[in-house]
Amino acid sequence: MDKILLVICNGLSCFIICTILFQFMNERYKKSYSNRTLYIAAEIAMGITAFYINMLNFAILNLLIWFVGVGVTVYFLYYEDADRPIRRITESEVLVLCMSVCETLGVLLLHCFLQIGGILNIDVVMQYCLEVAFSKIVLIFLYYVLINRLIKRTEAACSREQYIIYGIMFFYSLVNMLVIVQNFRDGQKSYLSAVNMGCIVLADLYLLYYVKMAEKKHYENRVQALEQQAKCSMSIIWHRLKNIIRQYGYYMMWISISGLSRICMEQRGIRLANMQRQSEVHWHH
């Protein structure tokens, strides 16, 4: 049963990391191919490879396989408008490094709680499950709340209410984890509690993801509304401009007719004056 639990923990860890990495690449870069199955297969292949390497329990090799896998994926499967592969690879590798730091912070946070609570002599397998759960909780919240907004080019800042909600969610998850930790005192094993921790991690992952998608949809709807408003404003401006042009045309036509009438009257007066002068000259003769 311990081996099955280790397999589940490693699989959960690789799944969460692959999910975050491919979300980042799909949102930041453009796909080189239109075949959606290719990207799903690439994500599965990276997860399975990292899973088998992770089962060897060799930390340096595990980190190296993530660096290599992410670099190859972002180089061949994605591009930018101004194609800069070195920049893409560097950004993705920095993200992998940030995720490793977040996981380390989660493990340190767990050990601090264990020291404060005086919880000692935890079974090795149960402690590994706790480290995976705490590290992934910290990773998920730091990525969606902080890292993703620092790296993304067009991500809007969180409001105070959003930060409060994220804080409440994080606190609630930690409290649940700490309650579960009590079941592992003095070397006790609780497989259902370990599975419960995995469910909490997955729930936080998808809850934050759907919150992010809802926020993204909200801003897209606002952009569409602003574009529609701009189109209506342009149509109104164009209609008023046509009316002004039409009125200006009528005014110019009236000026032209008035000018022609004045010229005709002046020429008629000149002709009458000439005729009158000629008649007077003729009468004198």
C-alpha positions in Angstrom: 0.0 0.0 0.0 2.9 2.3 0.7 4.2 1.9 -2.9 0.8 2.7 -4.3 0.6 5.8 -2.2 4.1 6.9 -3.4 3.0 6.3 -7.0 -0.2 8.4 -6.5 1.9 11.3 -4.8 4.4 11.3 -7.6 1.7 11.2 -10.3 -0.2 14.0 -8.6 3.0 16.1 -8.4 3.9 15.6 -12.1 0.3 16.3 -13.2 0.1 19.6 -11.3 3.5 20.8 -12.6 2.7 19.8 -16.2 -0.7 21.5 -16.0 0.8 24.8 -14.8 3.6 24.7 -17.4 1.4 24.1 -20.4 -1.1 26.6 -19.2 1.7 29.2 -19.1 3.0 28.3 -22.6 -0.5 28.1 -24.1 -1.4 31.6 -22.8 1.9 33.3 -23.4 3.0 31.9 -26.8 1.3 31.0 -30.1 1.1 27.3 -31.1 3.2 26.3 -34.1 0.7 23.6 -35.1 -3.0 23.5 -35.2 -3.3 19.9 -34.1 -4.6 19.9 -30.5 -3.9 16.2 -30.0 -0.2 16.9 -30.5 -0.1 19.2 -27.5 -2.1 16.8 -25.3 0.3 14.0 -26.3 3.3 16.3 -25.5 1.9 17.1 -22.1 1.2 13.4 -21.3 4.7 12.4 -22.5 6.4 15.0 -20.4 4.4 14.0 -17.3 5.1 10.3 -17.8 8.8 10.9 -18.3 9.1 13.1 -15.3 7.1 10.5 -13.3 9.5 7.7 -14.0 12.5 9.9 -13.2 10.8 11.1 -10.0 10.3 7.5 -8.9 14.1 7.2 -8.9 14.2 9.7 -6.0 17.1 11.6 -7.6 16.4 15.4 -7.1 19.1 16.7 -9.5 18.0 14.4 -12.3 14.4 15.3 -11.7 15.0 19.0 -12.0 17.2 18.4 -15.1 14.5 16.5 -16.9 12.1 19.4 -16.3 14.5 21.9 -17.7 15.2 19.8 -20.8 11.6 18.8 -21.4 10.3 22.4 -21.1 13.1 23.8 -23.3 12.5 21.3 -26.1 8.7 21.7 -25.9 8.7 25.5 -26.0 11.3 25.6 -28.8 9.6 23.2 -31.3 5.9 23.6 -30.4 5.5 27.4 -29.8 6.5 30.7 -31.4 6.1 34.5 -31.0 5.4 37.3 -33.5 9.0 38.4 -33.2 10.4 34.9 -33.0 13.0 34.7 -30.3 13.6 31.1 -29.2 16.2 32.0 -26.6 13.8 34.3 -24.9 11.0 31.7 -24.9 13.3 29.1 -23.4 14.7 31.5 -20.8 11.3 32.6 -19.6 10.1 28.9 -19.4 13.2 27.8 -17.5 12.8 30.7 -15.1 9.3 29.6 -14.4 10.5 26.1 -13.7 13.1 27.5 -11.3 10.4 29.7 -9.6 8.2 26.6 -9.2 11.1 24.7 -7.5 11.6 27.5 -5.1 7.8 27.6 -4.3 7.9 23.8 -3.6 10.9 24.3 -1.3 9.0 27.0 0.6 6.1 24.6 1.0 8.3 21.9 2.5 9.9 24.4 4.9 6.5 25.7 5.9 5.4 22.1 6.7 8.5 21.4 8.9 7.8 24.7 10.7 4.3 23.6 11.5 5.5 20.2 12.6 8.1 21.8 14.9 5.5 24.2 16.4 2.9 21.5 16.9 5.4 19.1 18.4 4.5 16.4 15.9 7.4 14.0 15.7 8.2 10.5 14.5 6.1 10.7 11.4 6.2 7.7 9.1 8.5 8.2 6.1 5.7 7.6 3.5 3.2 9.8 5.3 5.8 12.6 5.6 6.5 12.4 1.9 2.8 12.7 1.2 2.7 15.7 3.5 5.6 17.4 1.7 4.1 16.8 -1.7 0.7 18.2 -0.5 2.1 21.3 1.2 4.6 22.1 -1.6 1.9 21.9 -4.2 -0.5 24.0 -2.2 2.1 26.8 -1.9 3.0 26.4 -5.6 -0.5 26.7 -6.8 -1.4 29.8 -4.8 1.9 31.6 -5.5 1.6 30.8 -9.2 -2.0 32.0 -9.8 -1.9 34.9 -7.3 1.7 36.2 -7.8 4.0 34.6 -10.4 1.4 34.4 -13.2 0.6 38.1 -12.8 4.2 39.1 -12.7 5.2 37.2 -15.8 2.1 37.7 -18.0 2.3 40.8 -20.3 -1.4 41.8 -20.2 -2.6 40.3 -16.9 -4.7 42.7 -14.8 -3.9 43.3 -11.2 -6.0 41.8 -8.5 -8.3 43.9 -6.4 -8.3 43.9 -2.6 -11.3 41.7 -2.5 -9.7 39.1 -4.7 -6.6 39.0 -2.5 -8.8 38.6 0.5 -10.6 35.7 -1.2 -7.3 34.0 -2.1 -6.1 34.5 1.4 -9.2 32.9 2.9 -8.8 29.9 0.5 -5.2 29.5 1.3 -5.8 29.7 5.1 -8.7 27.2 4.8 -6.5 24.7 2.9 -3.7 25.0 5.4 -6.1 24.5 8.3 -7.5 21.3 6.7 -3.9 20.1 6.1 -3.0 20.7 9.7 -6.0 18.9 11.0 -5.0 15.9 8.8 -1.5 16.1 10.1 -2.8 15.1 13.6 -3.6 11.7 12.2 0.1 11.0 11.5 1.4 11.4 15.1 3.9 8.9 16.5 4.3 7.0 13.2 0.6 6.4 12.6 -0.6 5.7 9.1 -3.9 7.0 7.6 -4.2 6.3 3.9 -7.6 8.0 3.6 -6.1 11.1 5.1 -3.3 11.1 2.6 -5.8 10.7 -0.3 -7.9 13.5 1.3 -4.8 15.8 1.1 -4.5 15.0 -2.6 -8.1 15.9 -3.2 -7.6 19.2 -1.4 -4.7 20.0 -3.7 -6.6 19.2 -6.8 -9.6 21.2 -5.6 -7.4 24.3 -5.0 -5.8 23.8 -8.5 -9.1 23.7 -10.4 -10.8 26.3 -8.3 -8.1 28.9 -8.9 -8.0 27.9 -12.5 -11.7 28.5 -13.0 -11.5 31.7 -11.0 -8.8 32.8 -13.4 -10.8 31.8 -16.5 -13.9 33.6 -15.2 -11.8 36.7 -14.6 -10.4 36.4 -18.1 -13.9 36.0 -19.6 -15.0 39.0 -17.7 -12.3 41.2 -19.2 -12.9 39.8 -22.7 -16.6 40.7 -22.3 -15.6 44.2 -21.2 -13.3 44.6 -24.2 -16.1 43.4 -26.5 -18.5 45.9 -24.9 -16.0 48.7 -25.4 -15.4 47.7 -29.0 -19.2 47.7 -29.6 -19.5 51.1 -27.9 -16.7 52.4 -30.1 -18.4 51.1 -33.3 -21.7 52.8 -32.2 -19.8 56.1 -31.5 -18.1 56.0 -34.8 -21.4 55.4 -36.6 -22.9 58.3 -34.8 -19.9 60.5 -35.6 -20.0 59.5 -39.3 -23.8 60.2 -39.5 -23.3 63.6 -38.0 -20.3 64.3 -40.3 -22.4 63.4 -43.3 -25.1 65.8 -42.2 -22.5 68.5 -41.7 -21.1 67.9 -45.2 -24.6 67.9 -46.7 -25.5 71.2 -44.9 -22.1 72.6 -46.0 -22.9 71.6 -49.5 -26.3 73.3 -49.4 -24.6 76.4 -48.0 -22.0 76.4 -50.7 -24.7 75.9 -53.3 -26.7 78.9 -52.0 -23.5 81.0 -52.0 -22.8 80.0 -55.6 -26.4 80.8 -56.7 -26.3 84.1 -54.8 -23.0 85.0 -56.4 -24.2 84.1 -59.9 -27.4 86.1 -59.3 -25.4 89.1 -58.2 -23.1 88.8 -61.2 -26.1 88.5 -63.6 -27.7 91.6 -62.0 -24.5 93.6 -62.3 -24.1 92.6 -66.0 -27.7 93.4 -66.7 -27.2 96.8 -65.1 -24.1 97.4 -67.2 -26.0 96.5 -70.3 -28.9 98.8 -69.4 -26.5 101.6 -68.7 -24.7 101.1 -72.1 -28.0 101.0 -73.9 -29.1 104.2 -72.2 -25.8 105.9 -73.0 -26.1 104.8 -76.7 -29.7 106.1 -76.8 -28.7 109.4 -75.4 -25.9 109.8 -77.9 -28.2 108.8 -80.7 -30.9 111.4 -79.6 -28.3 114.2 -79.5 -27.3 113.4 -83.1 
